């Protein structure tokens, strides 16, 4: 049952199944000392009377328990016959339960009750652990307390050497942490809250330190041992474009990131770099210039985008920027016609095509490169690890990898989820961009919102209406969008206004046609689900209306807002919500109205929702912590990272004697070694 219900297969699994709370049974209270401020009480006394009171549903067992200072009433509404047989008038018992008051008198309902002999056998010199269990386990008699008794028996036969220490003693002393053996004992059976907190701090540090150490070792090994394509020069393509055709000066942040990338690609080891930057910070131009370095060294490049809309946009932008140069660019998507596809595949294989832009189509087996040197993955969180890995296999020597995201990742999350990558941040916007004004409006204010939108359209501007994605039901999502579409049409009737619509159920060619109508200005209004979230660039769009904004997460709201404010005109994001919204939704909306800084918003999103829900986190096990919370335990994480970095700098392969237990522990975890199975 433990295997099926709690995924506990070994004694080690049981040992690391931690209690969710403790109950203090170390104190015996006198009845006279009881006060309403107490939540639980434990009393030692003698049963002086036992009566069944009431009839049918109102029937209850009432027991009077006396100690030297007074009498308290114990009450049972269920299991009356069984409890009555178990208890004896005139016998001494130890009683524990949640305190309540009736007519000003203290009482305990359904308390735990043991004879003095039973109580002394279990011993109460520690806080009693309570574990989370399933209803099926409870039905089999294994509740949270019973699991505690099983854990207690395990500690009676367990020896310290079977636990083993995995953190060097010098680090334990410097950080004032208790031993692993002590921590595991005290997280289950602490004598007081101080012991419990010390155990939790030690085990949180262990989780974060080992995580940072593993990621650091992966990164270190890649730097030292992974063979990569050597880009030894920056040549004519890069220099000509930079000097003569770059449409705007690079920001200091873009220059810094390009310098980091050039250093990676000139090292002889494979680059594996995460580039993050807010919407509109200029990641794409950095990717383009990195591709020119690849071309200068005689290699092909590709960029993989999650949608055809974004791939087409990259193709148009790259084609326009590189038009003066003799560079062959191709676009490969699921919509590419058969004859054109055949020609493109031939051009890629023979090396005639220098830069290939595409969707998932790029990772199909039929796509064979002559000499792929650089692979860029845009909006990387839209792709799985296995999909990205397929690009590695497109060349005998793994190509340099640049993965980009416009979803700002909090520093703490980057250190844990992406700690095996080198990462760069573009934290500066090109000059001249006007921040988007964000406002919150209740549904009651819809008429005024529509009047404002009409005034913007009169100025020649365009508008997005975004409706929430209902993941549980594609049908519901479609119906909700269609209702929204009809509602927008009622406010903006044709032929005075023209409206495009895009959604996930629409055929890709129709979606592209509707999108292009909006991009070209043939329609003034775009009604869409969050399919519009990534990468669409319409500088003339000045208003983003997000319907039911309370249903969106912070990072997604920020991503959507990034679709406007891309031109020189003043832009607005209007968050429309119901007239009554919850506390968390109200806080999200308030943050959006106050800040346009994607990194601050991402940090707040991490606090509110936790790492598991943040868009862009990796399914790599890096966040599967039992105790540590990277939002709440940032100080511990930062300390663990610094200590792991120092240790690896002095001993990258953990060959020093004092690091031997640490190395053995990591190897045992990797090999899945266990030290006891629960049959």
N, C-alpha and C positions, 0 to 999 in steps of 0.2 A: 504493500500500500504506500509506503514512504517513497518508493521509486516512482510509482505512477502519479501520485498526488503532489509531491514536493520535489521531485527530481533528485532525491537523496539516494545515491547508489553505494556510497562508501562511508566508512567512519569519518573520513576527512570531510566529505560533504556534510555530514551531520554536525561535525565540529564547527563548520563555517556557516551553519544555518543559525543566524543570530536572533536573539529575542527582540521583540518590538517594544517591550516595556518590562519593568521590574516592579514588584510589589514588596514594600518594606514590612517584613514579618519579624524583624529583629527586636521590636519593642512590644512589651505587654502594657496595655493601658488599663488603668482602673476605671470603673464605671463612673465614679465621681468626677474624673478628669476630662470626660468627654465633652467636647464643645462643637457647635455648628460649623466651625472653621475646618474641622477634620473631614477628610474624604473617606479614608478607610481606617478601621480600628481593629485591634486584636486584643481579646480579653480572655483571661483565665478565670473560670468560675464553676459553680456547681449548679446542676439543674434541680430546681426546687418544685417545679410543677410543669405539667404537659397536658394540654386540653385541645380538643377539636371544637372549633367555634363555627357557627353558621351552617347553612344547608346548600346543597347543590352547587351552583357556580360560586356562591359566596363562602364556600367551605374552606377553612384554613386551619393549620396546626399552629398553636400559640404555645411557646415555651418560655418560661421565666428562668433566667440565669442570674445567680447571685454571686458577687464577690464580697470582700470585706467592706466595700464602700457603698454598695447599693445593688439595685436590680435593673436588668435590661431585658426587653422583650425580643425574642427571636420568632420569626414568622415564616411559614412555608405555605405556598398556595398550590404547589404541584408536588407529586411524589410523596404525598402525605403518609400513606400506609408504610412505604419503605423507610422513611425517616423515623416514623414512630417506632418501628421495630428495632432500628439501629440505636436509638437513644434510651438511656435508663435514668429515671429520677433518682437523685442522690449520688450520681457519679460526677466526677470533675472532668471538664473538657476545656480545650482551647478553641476559641471561636474567632473567625476572621471574616469581615465583610464590609460592604459599602454602607456608610452611615446614613440614616434618614431620621426624620422626626415626625411624630404623629401626635397632635394635640400637645405639643411642647415636650414630649417625652422621646428619648432616643430609642431607635429600634433597628434591627438588622433583618433584612428579608433574604431568604435563601442563602445564609452564610455558609462558608466552609467550616466544618466542625470535626475535630479529632479528639480522641482521648489523650490524656497527658502522656501516656506511654508512646502512642503513635507520633505525637508531636516531638517528643524528645528523640525518637529514632531518626526522623528526617533531619533534625537539626535546623535551627533558624539563625545561624550566625552570619547569614548572607541575605542579600535582597533576592527574592524569589523571581526567576525569569518566567515570562509568559511568551509563548511562541505563536505565530500565526499558523493556523491549520485550516484545512478544508472541512466542509460539512460532512463529506464521506468519512474522513478520519474521525471526526467527532462521533459519528454514528457507530464507529467501531470501538469507541471508548478511548481514543487517542486525542484528547483535547490539548490545549496549550500548556496546561499544568502537567499532564501525563508525559508530554514530550520532554518537559523539564526534568522529570524523574529519570527518564531514559538517558538524558544528557548527564545527569549526576552520576549514574552508574558507569558511564563511559569514562568520566574523569577518575573514578576509583581504580580503574585498571590501566589508565594511560600514564605513560612516563614522559618526562621532559625531552629525552633524546629522540622520541618518536615525532615530536613537533619540529625540532630543529630551528636554529636561528638563520635568517636569510639576509640580515642587514649587518654590515661590519660594525664591530663594537665601537670603533672611533666615531662613527656617525651617530650611534645610539647615545653615546656620552655627550657629544656636542649638541645634539638636539634634545637631550634630557628625556629620552624615551625609554619606556620599560621594555623588558625582553618579550619575545614573541610568546613564549610559554606563559608568562605572567599576564600578558594582554588577553590571550584566549581564555585563560581561567577567569579573569576579572570581567570580561564582557558578558560571560554567562552567569557567574556567581560572585558579583562584587559584594564587599562588606559594606560599602557606602557609595554615595554618588561620585565622590572624588576618584575612587578606584575605577569606577565605570568610565568616567570621562577620560582618565589616563589611558585606559585600554582602547577606547574609541580613537583617540588622537594617534596612538601608536599604529593601529591597523589602517586608519585613513592614510597616514604617511606611507605605510608599506605599499598600499594599493597604488598610490600616485607615483611613488619613487620607482617601483618596479615597472610601471607603465612607461615612465619617462626613460628608464634605463633601456628597456626593450626597443623603444622607438629610436633612441639615441644610437644604439648598437647597429640598427638597420641602416640609419643614415650614415653612420661612420663607415660601415662596411661598403656601402655604395660608393662613398667618396674615395675609398682606398682601393677597392677591388673591381668595381663594375666598369667594364670596358665601354667606352662611348666613342662616338664619331668625333674626331678632333677638328674643330673649326679654328684654324690657325690664323685667319686673317679677316679683316673687315675691308671689303673691296669696293669696286666701282659702283655696283648696284646700290649698296647702302649709302655710300658717300654722295653719289649723284642725287639720289632721292632726298637725302637729308639737306643737302646744300641748295637744291634748285626746285624741288617739287613738294616739299612738306608744306601743307596748306596753313599751318599755324605753328608757332614756337612750342616746343615741348616744355612741360612744367618741370620743376626741379625733381619732383617725385618720379615722373616718367624717365628722366635721365638717370636717376639713381637705380631704378629697376633695370633699365637696359644695361647698365654697367654690371649689375649682379648677374644678369643672364649671359653677357659676353664672357665674364670670368668663368662661369660654369662650363660653357660650351668650348672654351679654350683650354680646359684642364685635362682633356683626354678621358675623363670619366663621364658616364651618362648623366645628363641633367634631368632632375625630376623635381620641378619647381611649381609651387602653387602661387598663382598671381591673383590677389584679391584686390578689388577696388570698387567703390560705390558706383552706382549707375551714372554714366556720363563722365567718369574720371579719366577715360582715355586708354583703356586696356587694349582695344582693338588695334590702335596705331602701333602700340608696343609689339603686339603679336606680328603685325605686318613687317615691321622693321627687323624683327628677329628672323623672319622668313627670308628677308633680303640677305642677311648674314649667311644663312644656309646656302642660298643660291650663289653667293660670292665664293663659297668653298666647294661648289660643284654638286650640291645635293638638292633633292626635292623636298618640298614641305607640304603638309596638309593641315587643314583646320576642320574639325568635326563639330557641327552645331546640332542641337537637339530637335530643331524644327526646320521644315522647308522654308518657312517665312524668313527665319534668321539666316539660313544658308544663302538664300537669294539676296538678302540684304548685304551680307558680307561680300558676295560675288560682285554685286553692283558697285559697292564702295571700293573694293580692291581694284576692280577694272578701271574705275574712274581715276583713282589715285596713281595707278601704275601705267596709265595710257601712254605717257611720253617715253616709257622705257620698253625695251625689247624683251618683255617677259610674258610667257604663255601661261594663262590662267584657265582653269576649267571648273565647271560646276557639275557635281554628280549627286543626284537625289533619286528617290523612288519614282519621281515623275519624269525622269530623263527618258526620252524616246529611244527605242531599241537601236536604231541606226546610229544615233548620236552617242549612245552609251558604248557601242562597239568601238567607235572612233576614239572616244575618251580613254577607254581601257587600253587600247593599243598605244595611245600617246603617253599614258602613265608608264606602261611597261617598257617602252623604248626610250623614256627619259625626255621626250619632246615637250611634255607639260611640266612646268616648273612648280606651280602652286595649284593644289587641288583643294577645292572647297566642297564640302558635302555634309550629308546627314549620316545616319547609321549605315547607309549604303557603302561608305568607305571601308567598313570592316568586313564586308562580304569576301568570301574566299577568292572570288573571281578578280578582285582588285589586287593587282600585283605591281609593285613599284620597281623601278630600275635601281634607285639608290635613295630611299627615304632617309633623310637626316634629322628631320624635325616634325613632330606631331603636336598640334595644338588642339586642346579640347575646350570648347567654349561652354559656359554654364555647366561645369563638370558634374554638379550634383544631379543632373538629369540622366547621367549615365552610370551604369553599374561598374564595379571594379573589373569584372570579367570583360566587359565591353571595351574599356580603356586598354586592358592588357592585350587585346587582339591587335592593337596598333603596334605594339612592341614587336610582334611576330612578322611584321611586314618588311623586315630587313634583317640580314644576317647579324649585323651589329645593331643592338637596340637603338632606335632613334632617341634624340633628346625629347623630353616630354615637358610641355608647358600647359598646365591645367588652369583654367581661368574661372572665376566666379564673380558675379555682381552682387551676390548675397554676402554682405559683410559678415565675417566670422569673428566672434569675440576672441581676444587673445588667448583666453583660457581654453576655449574650445579648439582653437588652432593647435595649441600645444599638445592636446590629448588626441584629438581625432586625426590630425595631420602632422604629428610630430616626426614621422619618418620622412617627410618631405622638407625641402628648403622652401621657405615662403617669402614672397615679396608683397608689399602693400603700396598701392597708389593712394595716398591719403591727402591728395590735393586736387582741386578742380581747375580746369583751364580758365583763364581770366574771362570776364564778361558774362558768365552764367548768372542769371538772376534766380535766387532761391524761390521755390514754389511755395505759395501761401496756402496753408492747409486749414480748413475750417470744419467744424462739426455742426450739422444741422439735423434737427429732429424731423420726423415724417410730416409733422404738422406744417413745417415751413416749405414743403415741396413747391407750392405755387411761386414763392419768391425765388427759389432755386431755378425753376424753369424760366422765369423772367430774366434772371441774370444770364443764363445760357443763351437765350435768344439775343441778348445784347452783345454777347461775344461773337455769335454767328454773324450778326450784322456787321461787325468789324472785319469779317472775313476769316475768323478763326474756326477751328474744328474741335469736336468734343467726343470723349469716350464715356460710355455708360457700362460699368462692369458689374456683373451679377455673380454671386458666390457659387463656388463649385460644391455640389452636394455629392461627395464621393460614394456614399452608400447606394445611391440610385441614379444611374445615368438618365433614366426616364424622368424622374422628379426634377433633375437638373435641367433637362430639356424643356419640360413644361413650365418651370419657373422662369427660364430665359424667355420663352415664347410669350408668357404673360407680361414680362417686363418689356419685351419688344413692342407688343401691342399698346402698352401704357405709354411708351416713349412716342409711338406714332400718333397717339391721341393728342399729345402735347405739341408734336411737331409734324403736322400733316403734310403729305406730298400734294402738289408739286413745289410748295414753298420751301420745303426741306427735303433732303435726300439722305437715306439711312442705309448703312451697310450692317450686316450681322455676321459674326464668326463664332462657331462653337465646335466642340470636339466631335460631334456626330456628323458634321458636314463633310462631304468628300473633299479630299485635299485640293483638287483643282478648283472647286467652287470656293473653297476657303481662300485660296490664293487670289482668285478673281476679285472677291469682295474686299480682301485686304488691299489689293492694288488700287481699287477704286477710291478707297479712303486715302491711301498714300498720295495718289495723284490729285486729290482734292475734288473728285467727281461727287463724293458724298461728304456731308458736313458732320455726320454723326456715326460713330461706330458703337454698336451694341454687341457685347461680347462676354464670355466667361473669362476665367483667368488664363485662357490660352494666349491672351494678349500680353501676359506678364513679362515674357522674356524677349528682349532685343529689338522690338519694333521701334523704328525711328521715324516719327512724323513731326518735324520741327514746327509745323503750323498748328499742331494740336495744343490748345492752351488750357483746356479744362478736363479734369478727370473726375467723374462722379462715381463713387463706389457705393452701390446699393447694399443695404444690410451689412454695413461695415463692421458691425459687432461680431460677425461670423468669421472674420479674417484674423490671422495672426499678425503680429507686428511686422515681421520681416516681409511677409507677403504684401501688406499694405504699403510698405516702403518701396518694394519692387514695382508695384503697380503705379505708385506716384511718379516713379522715374520715367514713365512713358510721356509725361508732359514736362515743360520747362526745358526742352531741347533746342528751342529757337531763341530769338532775341526778345520776344514779347513776354510780358508779365503772364505767369501761369498760375492756375489754381487747382487744388485737389479738395473736393467736397465729400466729406464722409457722412453719408445719410444713414441714420439708424432709426429703429423703432423709438417710440416716445418713452419707453421704459427699458433700460438695459442693465445688465448685471455690473457688479463692482469691478471685476477684471476687465470686462469690455470697456467700461468707462475709463479705466486707467490706460488701456491701450490707445483709445481715441485721443485722450488727453496728451499722451506722449507724442503722438503723431502731429498734433497741432502745435506742440512746443518746439520740436526738433526736426531738422532735416539731415542730421548727421547719422549716416547709416550704421556706423560702428557703435555709437551710443545706443541707438535703437536695438541693435543686435545684442548688446550686453543686457539691456532691459528685458528683451525677449527671452534670453537665456535664464534670467532670474524668474520670470513669470511662468515659463513653460517647461524649463528643463531641457537638457541636451538632446534627449531622445526625440523631441518633437521639432527641433530646429531644422529647417530645410537646409540640406547640404551636409549633414553629418554622415559619416561613413559607417557602413555595416561591417566594421572590422574588429569588433570586440574591444576596441580601445576605451569605450565608455561603459562597459559592463561592470561597474563597481558595485560592491555590496554596501559599502558605507560612505565612500567619498562622494561628494556632490561638487562638481567643478564650478557651479555658480556660487555656492556658499563657502567652499573651502579653497578660495583662490590663493590665500596666503600660504597654505600648506602646499598647494600645487607649485607655486612659484619657487618655494624653498626646495621642494623635491626635485624640480627641474635643474636648479642651480647645482645642487649636490650631485645629481646624476651626470651633469655635464663635466663637472670638475673631476669626478671619478674616472669617466671615460677618457678625458684628456690625459690623465696620468697612466691609465691602464686600459686601453681600448678593447683588449681581448680578455680582460679579467684573469691575467696569469699570475698576479701577485698572490702570495700565500694567504694574506688576510682577506682576499676576495674569493678564495676557493669555495667556501660554503655558498656564497651568492651565485657563483657560476653553476655549481651543482644544482642549486634550487631551480634556476632558470632552465637548465637542461632537463630536469625531471618534469617540469611543467610542460615543456615543449614535447616531451616524449609521452606525456599522459600517464606517467608513473603514479600509482596509488599505493597506499600502505594498508589498506584493509577494505574488503568489500562487505556490504550488508546483503546477506542472502535473502 
